[in-house]
Amino acid sequence: MGRRGRVPPPLDQILDQLVAPLYLRAIFGIDPPASGYPELLVNRLLGCAATHS
């Protein structure tokens, strides 16, 4: 259980939903994400994790 009493998402879910979108932008030279995009990814990940725990 995490510090906030929640079960953290599985590693594969973190990689797929948080790391991959940012990594692909860096590797393929896609424009930097808009302000707030990383926070959006985190919110989606944690929202999804909350429904799967």
C-alpha positions in Angstrom: 0.0 0.0 0.0 1.3 3.5 -0.8 1.8 6.4 1.5 -1.7 7.7 1.0 -3.4 4.4 1.8 -3.9 3.6 -1.9 -2.5 0.6 -3.8 -0.1 1.9 -6.4 -0.7 1.0 -10.1 1.2 -2.0 -11.5 4.5 -1.2 -13.1 3.3 -2.1 -16.6 0.4 0.3 -16.3 2.8 3.1 -15.2 5.0 2.4 -18.2 2.2 2.2 -20.7 0.2 5.2 -19.5 2.8 7.6 -18.1 6.3 6.9 -19.4 5.5 5.7 -22.9 3.8 8.9 -24.1 6.6 11.1 -22.9 9.3 8.7 -24.1 7.9 8.5 -27.6 7.8 12.3 -27.9 11.5 12.4 -26.9 12.6 9.6 -29.2 10.7 10.7 -32.3 11.3 14.4 -31.9 7.6 15.2 -31.4 6.9 18.7 -30.0 7.2 19.0 -26.2 3.9 18.2 -24.5 1.6 21.1 -23.7 1.7 22.5 -20.2 -0.3 20.3 -17.9 0.0 17.2 -20.1 2.2 15.2 -17.6 -0.4 16.0 -14.8 -3.2 14.8 -17.1 -1.3 11.5 -17.6 -0.8 11.1 -13.9 -4.5 11.9 -13.2 -5.6 9.3 -15.8 -3.2 6.7 -14.4 -4.3 7.2 -10.8 -8.0 7.4 -11.8 -7.6 4.1 -13.7 -5.6 2.5 -10.9 -8.3 3.4 -8.4 -11.0 1.6 -10.5 -8.8 -1.5 -10.9 -7.8 -1.9 -7.2 
